[in-house]
Amino acid sequence: MSKTRSSWQRTHTCGDLSSSNEGTECVLNGWIENHRHHGQLIFLDLRDRYGVTQVVVDQETGGALLGMFETVKRLGAEDVISVRGRVRRRDADKINKNRSTGEIELVALSLTVLSEAETPPFEVHDKIEANEELRMQYRYLDLRRRPLQEALQKRAKFVTAIRNYLQQNRFIDIETPILTKSTPEGARDYLVPSRVHPGKFFALPQSPQIFKQLCMVAGLDRYYQIARCFRDEDLRADRQPEFTQIDMEMSFVEEHDVLDMVESMVVHGMREGFGIELPQPFPRFDYSEAMDKYGCDKPDLRFAMTLIDCTALAQKSDFKVFAGAVAQGGIVKGICATGAAEKFSRKGIDELTTFVTGLGAKGLAWAKITANGVEGSIAKFYEGDKGKELCAHMGALPGDLLLFVADQKRVVNKALGDLRLKVGGILSLRDPKVFRCCWVLNFPMFEYNEEKGRWQFAHNPFSAPVDWDVKDFSVDTENIRSRAYDFVMNGWELGSGSIRIHRPDLQAKVFEFLGVSKEQQRINFGFLLDAYKYGGPPHGGIALGVDRIVTLALGREGIRDVIAFPKTATAFDLMAEAPGMVSAEQMAELQISSTAKPTS
C-alpha cells in the first residue's frame, strides 16, 4: 500500500495557521461554517475541531480558477471541502481578534468538494437556538459546535490527568466485568438475557463495587478504573442511565489515607484539565455538623450564611410560633443574609415564604435590622434588649435580613437549608467560577424506608460501622454511624465512598439486619463472603462522577452537555431510536417473550 499523501489531504488544521505562516502554501480540510459573497470575492469560514480559518476565493485570480469560483458559489453550509491555498496576512483593520487564526486568511488556489451536505435541520452555530430534542436527534451535527467539542476535549484532558496521577501513585488500571450478576438492593439493574443459559440474565453493573473489593482480597493493593456504570432509575439533570466514574480502592488504609489521596488527585485533575486551582485543604465535616450548619449533607461553601440555632432564645420568647414549636419538641433556626434587607421587598419575602411552605415548613418568620432595631413580622416580640440579644446571637447588623423556621428538626434543616441556597442564588453569592470543596464523614449507616416499612443501608451494605464491635444493629439504629464519606463541590455530591467491611461475620450480620436471608446472601453475595474467608485486608475506596465534575467545572447546565451521546430524561436515545423492539427471531433465540405492545 502506497504511503503517498493524496493531494486533497490537509497539511494543517483550521486552527494552526498564523502570521508566521505568511506566504506558505498549504491544504486545509473542513466543513463550511458560512460563506459571504462580495461580487468577485467569496469568503468561506472553514471549520474543524481545531478552529476556523477564513478562505478567500477571488474570481480575478486567473481564468483557470473560473471553474472553481462557480463551484464555490454553489456550495452550502456543512459541505466538506479541501482547499489548497497561500497564507496571506490580513490588513490591520481586518484582523479578527476572536480567532486564533484571525491575523491571516487562505487565498484559494484550488478546491475539491469532498462531500456535499443537505440543508441541516438547524444552523450549526455556537449560540444555537434549536430545541434540545432536535439537537439530540441530530447529535452528530450538534457535536460540531465548539462549546460541545470544547467540553469533550477538556473532559478527555481531565481524565488523562487523573489516569497519570493514579499511575504515578502505584494504582493499577483494572477492567472489571460489564456482564455480571444482578443484586436486588439499590437502584434497578439493566438486565441482559443469556442465549446460552436460557431463562438466566446478566446485569449491567451499577458500579464495580464488589469486584474492586475482590481486587483488594487478591492483594492488588491499589486499584482504579474509569468505569462505565448503568442504573435503571428516574433521571434528572445530573443523572443518566449510563455514566462514567473514577473508581478507586486502596488496601491497609483509614479514612484520611483515602481522602488525602483523592483530594490531591482532584486538585491535580482540575488544574490540568480545566486550569482551575482548588483551595486546600478541603474542610472535613461530620455528617451531624454539616446538617446543623447547612441543613444538608452537601454544603455549598462558596458563601457563609450558616444555619444558627435559636431554640434557647425561642424558649424565652413571647412569640407563640417559636415557643410552641419548641414545646412540641421542635427547634428554631435562622439565617442572616448580610446586607440583604433592602434587596427583598415584602413581595419577595412572601415568595420565600411560599418556597419554604412548599418544603413542608409551616411558615417563615423574618426581620430586617435597621438603625432603630428589629422590623418585620417578629418585631413586636423583639424590642429593646430582646432585639439586641437576637442581633448579637445572629451576628446581625443594620441592613441585614433575618429569616427563621420553627418546626421539627428534619423539616427545619430541609427548609432552611434549601432557603439558604435560594437566597444565596438571588444575592449572586453562588458564583459558578468559584470552586469550594469539602468532605462529609460518618454518615448514618441505615435509613428508614417509610414506603417499605423497614431499614435499608444509607450508602451501601459494604460500608463499615464506626464501631466495629457493634453487637446489635437493631438497638439505637438511627444513631449508628458508618465510615462513609462524600466528596462535595459547590453543593454537588461528586463522590461517595467508605472504609469497607472486610470481616465475613460482620458483613453477614449487616445483611441479616437488612432482612437478607442466609440463602439470599449466598445467592447474591456468596463469592464475596467466601473471598473474605481467605484473608481480606482492611480497605476503602470511593467513586467520583466524571460527568458531574466536568459539568460543574465548565459551568454547564446539565451532564448532557458534557457527554458525547446522551439519553433524554426518559432514558431514550433520540438519534439511534434506542431502546427499540427486536425481532421475533431474536426473542425466540433468547427463549423469552414480551407482553409489551409496540408503540408507533
C-alpha positions as CSV (number, residue, x, y, z in Angstrom):
1,M,0.0,0.0,0.0
2,S,1.4,3.4,-1.0
3,K,2.1,5.9,1.7
4,T,2.0,8.9,-0.7
5,R,-0.3,11.6,0.6
6,S,-3.3,12.4,-1.6
7,S,-3.3,15.9,-3.0
8,W,-6.5,16.8,-1.1
9,Q,-5.2,15.7,2.4
10,R,-4.6,18.5,4.8
11,T,-1.2,19.8,5.7
12,H,-2.5,22.0,8.6
13,T,-5.7,22.1,10.7
14,C,-8.1,25.1,10.6
15,G,-6.6,26.2,13.9
16,D,-2.9,26.0,13.0
17,L,-2.1,29.0,10.8
18,S,-0.9,32.4,11.9
19,S,1.1,35.3,10.6
20,S,4.3,33.2,10.9
21,N,2.9,31.1,8.0
22,E,2.6,34.1,5.7
23,G,3.4,33.1,2.1
24,T,3.2,29.3,2.8
25,E,1.2,27.1,0.5
26,C,-0.9,24.6,2.4
27,V,-4.0,22.5,2.3
28,L,-7.0,22.7,4.7
29,N,-9.9,20.2,5.1
30,G,-13.1,21.0,6.9
31,W,-16.7,22.0,7.0
32,I,-18.1,25.3,5.6
33,E,-19.4,27.2,8.5
34,N,-20.7,30.1,6.5
35,H,-19.9,31.9,3.2
36,R,-20.2,35.5,2.1
37,H,-20.4,36.7,-1.5
38,H,-18.9,40.1,-2.3
39,G,-19.0,40.4,-6.0
40,Q,-15.8,39.0,-7.4
41,L,-14.8,37.7,-3.9
42,I,-16.3,34.9,-1.9
43,F,-15.3,34.4,1.8
44,L,-15.6,31.0,3.4
45,D,-15.2,30.2,7.0
46,L,-13.8,26.7,7.1
47,R,-14.2,24.8,10.4
48,D,-12.7,21.7,12.0
49,R,-12.4,20.8,15.7
50,Y,-9.2,22.8,16.0
51,G,-10.5,26.2,14.8
52,V,-11.8,28.3,11.9
53,T,-9.9,29.8,9.1
54,Q,-11.1,32.3,6.6
55,V,-10.7,31.2,2.9
56,V,-10.8,33.8,0.1
57,V,-11.8,32.8,-3.4
58,D,-11.0,35.6,-5.9
59,Q,-12.6,35.5,-9.4
60,E,-9.8,37.7,-10.7
61,T,-7.0,35.3,-9.7
62,G,-7.0,33.8,-13.2
63,G,-9.0,32.1,-15.9
64,A,-8.0,28.7,-14.6
65,L,-9.9,29.4,-11.4
66,L,-13.2,30.4,-13.0
67,G,-14.5,26.9,-12.7
68,M,-13.5,26.9,-9.0
69,F,-15.3,30.2,-8.5
70,E,-18.5,28.9,-10.0
71,T,-18.2,25.7,-7.9
72,V,-17.8,27.8,-4.7
73,K,-20.9,29.8,-5.5
74,R,-22.9,26.6,-5.4
75,L,-21.5,25.4,-2.0
76,G,-23.6,25.5,1.1
77,A,-23.2,25.3,4.9
78,E,-21.7,22.0,6.2
79,D,-20.3,20.9,2.8
80,V,-16.9,19.2,3.3
81,I,-14.1,20.6,1.2
82,S,-10.4,20.6,0.7
83,V,-8.7,23.9,-0.1
84,R,-5.2,24.4,-1.4
85,G,-4.1,28.0,-1.0
86,R,-1.5,30.5,0.1
87,V,-1.5,32.1,3.5
88,R,-1.9,35.9,3.4
89,R,-1.6,38.4,6.3
90,R,-4.8,40.4,6.8
91,D,-4.8,44.2,6.9
92,A,-4.6,45.6,10.4
93,D,-8.2,46.8,10.4
94,K,-9.5,43.4,9.2
95,I,-7.9,41.2,11.9
96,N,-10.4,39.0,13.7
97,K,-9.3,39.1,17.4
98,N,-11.8,36.5,18.4
99,R,-10.0,33.7,16.4
100,S,-6.5,32.2,16.8
101,T,-6.2,32.4,13.0
102,G,-7.6,35.9,12.9
103,E,-4.4,37.6,11.6
104,I,-4.4,35.6,8.3
105,E,-6.6,34.2,5.5
106,L,-6.0,31.5,3.0
107,V,-6.2,32.6,-0.6
108,A,-7.6,29.6,-2.6
109,L,-5.6,28.2,-5.5
110,S,-7.7,25.0,-5.9
111,L,-10.7,23.5,-4.2
112,T,-12.0,19.9,-4.0
113,V,-15.6,19.1,-2.8
114,L,-15.2,16.0,-0.6
115,S,-18.8,15.7,0.5
116,E,-22.0,17.8,-0.2
117,A,-24.4,18.3,2.7
118,E,-28.2,18.6,2.6
119,T,-29.6,21.6,4.4
120,P,-29.2,20.8,8.1
121,P,-32.3,20.7,10.4
122,F,-30.7,23.6,12.4
123,E,-27.9,26.0,11.9
124,V,-24.7,24.7,13.4
125,H,-23.6,27.8,15.4
126,D,-22.1,28.1,18.8
127,K,-25.1,30.1,20.1
128,I,-27.7,27.7,18.9
129,E,-31.5,28.3,19.1
130,A,-32.7,24.8,18.2
131,N,-34.5,22.9,21.0
132,E,-32.7,20.2,22.8
133,E,-34.7,17.3,21.5
134,L,-33.9,18.3,17.9
135,R,-30.2,18.7,18.8
136,M,-30.1,15.2,20.4
137,Q,-31.8,13.7,17.4
138,Y,-29.1,15.0,15.2
139,R,-26.3,14.8,17.9
140,Y,-23.5,14.4,15.3
141,L,-24.4,17.9,14.0
142,D,-24.7,19.3,17.5
143,L,-21.2,18.0,18.3
144,R,-19.7,20.1,15.5
145,R,-20.4,23.1,17.7
146,R,-17.4,24.5,19.6
147,P,-19.0,24.5,23.1
148,L,-19.6,20.8,22.9
149,Q,-16.3,20.0,21.3
150,E,-14.5,22.1,24.0
151,A,-16.4,20.2,26.7
152,L,-15.3,16.8,25.3
153,Q,-11.7,17.9,24.8
154,K,-11.5,19.2,28.4
155,R,-13.2,16.2,29.7
156,A,-10.6,14.0,27.9
157,K,-7.7,16.2,29.3
158,F,-9.1,15.9,32.8
159,V,-9.5,12.1,32.6
160,T,-5.9,11.8,31.2
161,A,-4.6,13.9,34.1
162,I,-6.4,11.6,36.6
163,R,-5.0,8.5,34.9
164,N,-1.5,9.9,35.0
165,Y,-1.8,10.9,38.6
166,L,-3.0,7.5,39.8
167,Q,-0.5,5.6,37.8
168,Q,2.3,7.7,39.3
169,N,0.9,6.7,42.7
170,R,1.1,3.0,42.0
171,F,-2.6,2.3,41.2
172,I,-3.4,-0.4,38.7
173,D,-5.9,0.1,36.0
174,I,-8.1,-3.0,36.1
175,E,-11.2,-3.6,33.9
176,T,-14.0,-5.4,35.8
177,P,-16.9,-7.2,34.2
178,I,-19.7,-5.4,32.3
179,L,-21.8,-8.6,32.2
180,T,-22.3,-9.5,35.9
181,K,-24.8,-10.7,38.5
182,S,-27.9,-8.9,39.4
183,T,-28.1,-7.7,43.0
184,P,-31.6,-6.6,44.0
185,E,-30.5,-3.9,46.5
186,G,-30.0,-0.3,45.4
187,A,-31.2,1.1,42.1
188,R,-32.8,-1.1,39.4
189,D,-30.5,-3.2,37.3
190,Y,-30.4,-3.2,33.5
191,L,-30.8,-6.9,32.7
192,V,-29.3,-8.8,29.7
193,P,-30.8,-12.2,28.8
194,S,-28.4,-15.0,28.2
195,R,-28.9,-17.1,25.0
196,V,-26.6,-20.0,26.1
197,H,-28.2,-20.1,29.6
198,P,-32.0,-19.9,28.8
199,G,-34.0,-18.1,31.4
200,K,-31.0,-16.6,33.1
201,F,-29.9,-13.0,33.0
202,F,-26.7,-10.9,33.3
203,A,-27.0,-7.4,34.8
204,L,-25.0,-4.4,33.7
205,P,-23.0,-3.1,36.7
206,Q,-24.4,-0.2,38.8
207,S,-20.8,0.1,39.9
208,P,-17.7,-2.2,40.1
209,Q,-18.2,-2.3,43.9
210,I,-17.8,-6.0,44.7
211,F,-15.1,-6.6,42.1
212,K,-12.9,-3.8,43.3
213,Q,-13.2,-5.2,46.8
214,L,-12.2,-8.6,45.5
215,C,-9.2,-6.9,43.9
216,M,-8.1,-6.0,47.4
217,V,-8.6,-9.5,48.6
218,A,-6.5,-10.6,45.7
219,G,-3.6,-8.4,47.0
220,L,-3.7,-5.9,44.1
221,D,-3.5,-3.1,46.8
222,R,-4.4,0.0,44.7
223,Y,-7.0,-0.3,42.0
224,Y,-8.6,2.2,39.7
225,Q,-10.8,2.2,36.7
226,I,-12.5,4.9,34.6
227,A,-15.7,2.8,34.8
228,R,-18.9,2.7,32.8
229,C,-21.9,2.2,35.1
230,F,-25.6,1.6,34.5
231,R,-28.6,2.3,36.6
232,D,-32.3,2.0,35.5
233,E,-33.5,4.9,37.6
234,D,-35.6,8.1,37.2
235,L,-33.4,10.8,35.6
236,R,-32.6,14.4,36.5
237,A,-30.3,17.0,35.0
238,D,-27.3,15.3,36.8
239,R,-28.4,11.7,36.1
240,Q,-28.1,9.4,33.0
241,P,-28.8,5.7,32.7
242,E,-25.2,5.1,31.8
243,F,-22.5,7.2,33.3
244,T,-18.7,7.3,34.0
245,Q,-17.0,7.3,37.3
246,I,-13.4,7.3,38.6
247,D,-13.5,4.2,40.7
248,M,-10.8,3.6,43.3
249,E,-9.9,1.2,46.1
250,M,-6.9,1.0,48.5
251,S,-5.8,-1.6,51.0
252,F,-4.5,-1.1,54.5
253,V,-5.9,2.4,54.9
254,E,-8.0,4.5,57.1
255,E,-10.3,7.4,56.0
256,H,-7.6,10.0,56.0
257,D,-5.4,8.0,53.6
258,V,-8.2,7.8,51.0
259,L,-9.3,11.4,51.5
260,D,-5.7,12.7,51.2
261,M,-5.1,10.7,48.0
262,V,-8.4,11.7,46.4
263,E,-8.0,15.4,47.4
264,S,-4.6,15.6,45.8
265,M,-5.8,13.8,42.7
266,V,-8.8,16.1,42.2
267,V,-6.7,19.2,42.7
268,H,-4.3,17.9,40.0
269,G,-7.1,16.9,37.6
270,M,-8.9,20.2,37.9
271,R,-5.6,22.1,37.4
272,E,-4.5,20.1,34.3
273,G,-7.9,19.6,32.8
274,F,-9.6,23.0,33.3
275,G,-7.0,25.4,34.6
276,I,-8.9,25.6,38.0
277,E,-7.0,25.9,41.2
278,L,-8.8,24.5,44.2
279,P,-8.0,25.9,47.6
280,Q,-6.7,23.4,50.1
281,P,-7.1,21.7,52.4
282,F,-10.7,20.7,51.9
283,P,-12.7,21.2,55.1
284,R,-14.0,18.0,56.7
285,F,-17.3,17.9,58.4
286,D,-19.0,15.3,60.4
287,Y,-22.4,14.5,58.9
288,S,-24.2,15.9,62.0
289,E,-22.2,19.1,61.8
290,A,-23.0,19.6,58.1
291,M,-26.7,19.1,58.8
292,D,-26.6,21.5,61.8
293,K,-24.7,24.3,59.9
294,Y,-26.0,23.9,56.4
295,G,-29.2,21.9,56.6
296,C,-27.9,19.3,54.2
297,D,-25.1,16.8,53.6
298,K,-23.7,18.5,50.6
299,P,-23.0,22.1,51.7
300,D,-22.2,24.9,49.3
301,L,-19.2,26.7,50.9
302,R,-19.0,29.5,48.3
303,F,-20.8,31.7,50.8
304,A,-21.3,31.7,54.6
305,M,-24.9,32.3,55.9
306,T,-24.9,29.2,58.1
307,L,-27.9,28.0,60.0
308,I,-28.0,29.3,63.5
309,D,-29.8,27.5,66.3
310,C,-32.2,29.9,68.1
311,T,-34.0,27.3,70.2
312,A,-32.8,28.6,73.5
313,L,-33.8,32.2,72.7
314,A,-37.1,31.0,71.4
315,Q,-37.9,29.4,74.7
316,K,-37.8,32.8,76.3
317,S,-39.8,34.4,73.6
318,D,-43.4,35.7,73.7
319,F,-43.7,34.7,70.1
320,K,-46.1,31.8,70.2
321,V,-44.9,30.3,66.9
322,F,-41.4,29.9,68.2
323,A,-42.3,28.9,71.7
324,G,-45.0,26.5,70.5
325,A,-42.6,24.7,68.2
326,V,-40.1,24.2,71.0
327,A,-42.8,23.0,73.4
328,Q,-43.7,20.3,70.8
329,G,-40.1,19.0,70.7
330,G,-39.1,21.1,67.7
331,I,-36.3,23.6,67.1
332,V,-35.9,27.1,65.8
333,K,-33.2,28.1,63.4
334,G,-32.4,31.2,61.4
335,I,-30.0,32.6,58.8
336,C,-28.6,36.1,58.5
337,A,-28.4,37.5,54.9
338,T,-25.8,40.2,55.2
339,G,-26.8,43.5,53.7
340,A,-29.9,42.0,52.1
341,A,-32.6,43.9,54.0
342,E,-33.3,46.3,51.1
343,K,-32.9,43.7,48.4
344,F,-36.1,41.9,49.5
345,S,-39.5,43.6,49.3
346,R,-42.5,42.3,51.1
347,K,-43.5,40.6,47.9
348,G,-40.0,39.0,47.7
349,I,-40.3,37.7,51.3
350,D,-43.8,36.4,50.6
351,E,-42.2,34.4,47.7
352,L,-39.6,33.0,50.1
353,T,-42.4,32.0,52.5
354,T,-44.2,30.1,49.7
355,F,-40.9,28.4,48.9
356,V,-40.4,27.1,52.5
357,T,-44.0,26.0,52.9
358,G,-43.6,24.0,49.7
359,L,-40.8,22.1,51.5
360,G,-43.1,21.3,54.5
361,A,-42.5,24.2,56.8
362,K,-45.5,25.9,58.4
363,G,-44.2,29.3,57.6
364,L,-41.3,31.8,57.6
365,A,-40.6,34.4,60.2
366,W,-38.5,37.4,59.2
367,A,-36.9,40.6,60.4
368,K,-35.0,43.5,58.9
369,I,-32.4,45.0,61.1
370,T,-32.3,48.8,60.9
371,A,-30.6,51.6,62.9
372,N,-33.8,51.7,65.0
373,G,-33.7,48.0,65.8
374,V,-35.8,45.0,64.6
375,E,-38.5,45.5,62.0
376,G,-40.7,42.9,60.4
377,S,-43.1,40.0,61.3
378,I,-41.4,39.4,64.6
379,A,-40.6,43.0,65.5
380,K,-43.0,43.4,68.4
381,F,-41.6,40.3,70.2
382,Y,-38.0,41.5,69.9
383,E,-38.0,45.1,71.1
384,G,-35.3,46.8,73.1
385,D,-32.9,44.4,74.9
386,K,-34.5,41.3,73.4
387,G,-33.9,42.7,69.9
388,K,-30.2,43.4,70.8
389,E,-29.9,39.9,72.2
390,L,-31.3,38.4,69.0
391,C,-29.0,40.5,66.8
392,A,-25.9,39.5,68.9
393,H,-26.9,35.9,68.7
394,M,-27.4,36.1,64.9
395,G,-24.3,38.3,64.3
396,A,-26.7,40.8,62.6
397,L,-26.0,44.4,61.8
398,P,-28.2,47.2,60.4
399,G,-29.0,46.3,56.8
400,D,-29.2,42.6,57.4
401,L,-32.2,40.3,56.8
402,L,-33.0,37.5,59.3
403,L,-35.1,34.5,58.2
404,F,-36.4,31.9,60.7
405,V,-38.1,28.5,60.5
406,A,-39.7,26.8,63.6
407,D,-40.7,23.1,63.3
408,Q,-39.4,19.6,63.8
409,K,-35.6,19.3,63.3
410,R,-35.8,17.4,60.0
411,V,-38.3,20.0,58.5
412,V,-36.3,23.0,59.8
413,N,-33.0,21.7,58.3
414,K,-34.5,20.9,55.0
415,A,-36.5,24.1,54.6
416,L,-33.8,26.5,55.9
417,G,-31.0,24.6,54.1
418,D,-32.8,25.0,50.8
419,L,-33.8,28.5,51.6
420,R,-30.1,29.3,52.2
421,L,-29.2,28.1,48.7
422,K,-32.1,30.1,47.2
423,V,-31.2,33.3,48.9
424,G,-27.6,32.8,48.1
425,G,-28.5,32.4,44.4
426,I,-30.7,35.6,44.5
427,L,-27.9,37.5,46.0
428,S,-25.4,36.2,43.4
429,L,-23.3,34.5,46.1
430,R,-23.1,31.2,44.2
431,D,-20.5,32.3,41.6
432,P,-20.1,29.4,39.1
433,K,-16.5,30.4,38.5
434,V,-15.6,29.9,42.2
435,F,-15.0,26.4,43.5
436,R,-15.1,25.2,47.1
437,C,-14.8,21.6,48.1
438,C,-15.3,19.7,51.3
439,W,-15.7,16.2,52.8
440,V,-18.7,15.0,54.8
441,L,-17.9,12.0,57.0
442,N,-19.6,9.5,59.4
443,F,-23.0,9.2,57.6
444,P,-25.8,7.3,59.2
445,M,-25.3,3.6,58.5
446,F,-29.0,3.0,57.9
447,E,-32.1,5.0,56.9
448,Y,-35.7,4.1,57.3
449,N,-37.8,3.4,54.2
450,E,-41.3,4.6,55.1
451,E,-42.8,3.0,51.9
452,K,-41.3,-0.4,52.6
453,G,-41.6,-0.2,56.4
454,R,-38.0,-1.3,57.1
455,W,-34.4,-0.1,57.5
456,Q,-32.1,-0.1,54.5
457,F,-28.5,0.9,54.0
458,A,-27.8,4.6,53.6
459,H,-24.7,4.3,51.3
460,N,-24.2,0.6,50.5
461,P,-24.3,-2.6,52.6
462,F,-20.5,-2.9,52.4
463,S,-19.7,0.3,54.4
464,A,-18.1,-0.5,57.8
465,P,-19.7,0.9,61.0
466,V,-17.7,3.4,63.1
467,D,-17.9,0.8,65.9
468,W,-16.5,-2.4,64.6
469,D,-17.8,-4.3,67.6
470,V,-21.4,-3.2,67.5
471,K,-23.4,-6.1,69.0
472,D,-26.9,-5.4,67.7
473,F,-27.9,-3.1,64.8
474,S,-31.5,-3.0,65.9
475,V,-30.6,-1.0,69.0
476,D,-30.5,2.8,68.5
477,T,-30.4,2.1,64.8
478,E,-30.8,5.7,63.6
479,N,-27.7,6.8,65.6
480,I,-25.4,4.1,64.3
481,R,-22.8,5.8,62.1
482,S,-20.8,4.3,59.2
483,R,-17.3,5.0,58.0
484,A,-18.8,6.5,54.8
485,Y,-17.8,9.8,53.3
486,D,-18.9,12.1,50.5
487,F,-16.8,14.5,48.3
488,V,-18.7,17.7,47.7
489,M,-18.0,20.7,45.5
490,N,-20.2,23.8,45.3
491,G,-23.2,22.0,46.8
492,W,-22.9,19.0,44.5
493,E,-22.1,15.5,45.8
494,L,-19.5,14.4,43.3
495,G,-18.2,11.2,45.0
496,S,-19.1,8.7,47.6
497,G,-17.1,6.0,49.4
498,S,-16.3,4.4,52.7
499,I,-14.0,2.1,54.6
500,R,-15.4,-1.3,53.8
501,I,-16.3,-4.3,55.9
502,H,-13.6,-6.9,55.4
503,R,-14.8,-9.4,58.1
504,P,-17.3,-12.0,56.8
505,D,-19.0,-12.3,60.2
506,L,-19.8,-8.6,60.4
507,Q,-20.8,-8.5,56.7
508,A,-23.3,-11.3,57.3
509,K,-24.6,-9.5,60.4
510,V,-25.3,-6.4,58.3
511,F,-27.1,-8.4,55.7
512,E,-29.2,-10.2,58.4
513,F,-30.3,-6.8,59.9
514,L,-31.3,-5.6,56.4
515,G,-33.5,-8.7,56.0
516,V,-31.3,-10.5,53.6
517,S,-31.7,-14.2,54.5
518,K,-28.7,-16.5,54.6
519,E,-30.0,-18.2,51.4
520,Q,-30.2,-14.8,49.6
521,Q,-26.7,-13.9,50.9
522,R,-25.4,-17.0,49.3
523,I,-27.2,-16.4,46.0
524,N,-26.3,-12.7,45.7
525,F,-23.0,-12.3,47.5
526,G,-21.7,-15.7,48.2
527,F,-18.5,-15.3,46.3
528,L,-17.7,-12.1,48.2
529,L,-18.3,-13.7,51.6
530,D,-16.3,-16.7,50.6
531,A,-13.4,-14.5,49.5
532,Y,-13.2,-12.9,52.9
533,K,-12.7,-16.3,54.5
534,Y,-9.3,-16.4,52.8
535,G,-7.9,-13.2,54.3
536,G,-9.5,-9.8,53.4
537,P,-7.3,-6.8,54.1
538,P,-8.7,-3.6,55.7
539,H,-9.6,-1.4,52.7
540,G,-11.6,1.5,51.5
541,G,-12.3,3.5,48.4
542,I,-14.5,5.9,46.5
543,A,-16.2,6.5,43.2
544,L,-16.3,10.0,41.7
545,G,-18.7,11.1,39.0
546,V,-16.8,12.2,35.9
547,D,-19.9,13.7,34.2
548,R,-20.8,15.8,37.2
549,I,-17.3,17.0,37.8
550,V,-16.9,18.2,34.2
551,T,-20.3,19.8,34.1
552,L,-19.5,21.8,37.3
553,A,-16.0,22.7,36.1
554,L,-17.3,24.1,32.8
555,G,-20.4,25.8,34.3
556,R,-22.8,23.8,32.1
557,E,-26.5,23.3,32.9
558,G,-26.6,19.5,33.0
559,I,-24.4,16.5,32.3
560,R,-25.9,16.0,28.8
561,D,-23.7,19.0,27.7
562,V,-20.5,17.0,28.5
563,I,-21.5,13.5,27.2
564,A,-21.0,12.8,23.5
565,F,-24.2,10.8,23.0
566,P,-26.6,11.2,26.0
567,K,-30.1,10.0,26.6
568,T,-33.2,12.1,27.2
569,A,-34.9,12.5,30.5
570,T,-36.9,9.4,29.7
571,A,-33.7,7.3,29.1
572,F,-34.3,7.3,25.3
573,D,-31.7,7.8,22.5
574,L,-33.4,10.1,20.0
575,M,-30.7,9.7,17.4
576,A,-30.4,5.9,17.4
577,E,-34.1,5.4,18.5
578,A,-33.0,3.1,21.3
579,P,-34.3,1.2,23.1
580,G,-36.3,-0.4,20.3
581,M,-38.2,-3.6,19.6
582,V,-36.3,-6.7,18.5
583,S,-37.4,-9.3,16.0
584,A,-39.4,-12.4,17.0
585,E,-36.4,-14.5,15.9
586,Q,-34.1,-12.8,18.3
587,M,-36.6,-13.2,21.1
588,A,-37.0,-16.9,20.3
589,E,-33.2,-17.4,20.4
590,L,-33.2,-16.0,23.9
591,Q,-36.3,-18.1,24.8
592,I,-38.1,-15.0,26.2
593,S,-41.3,-13.2,25.2
594,S,-42.7,-9.7,25.9
595,T,-46.1,-8.6,26.9
596,A,-45.4,-5.0,25.8
597,K,-47.4,-3.7,22.9
598,P,-45.5,-1.9,20.2
599,T,-45.9,1.8,20.1
600,S,-45.9,3.9,17.0
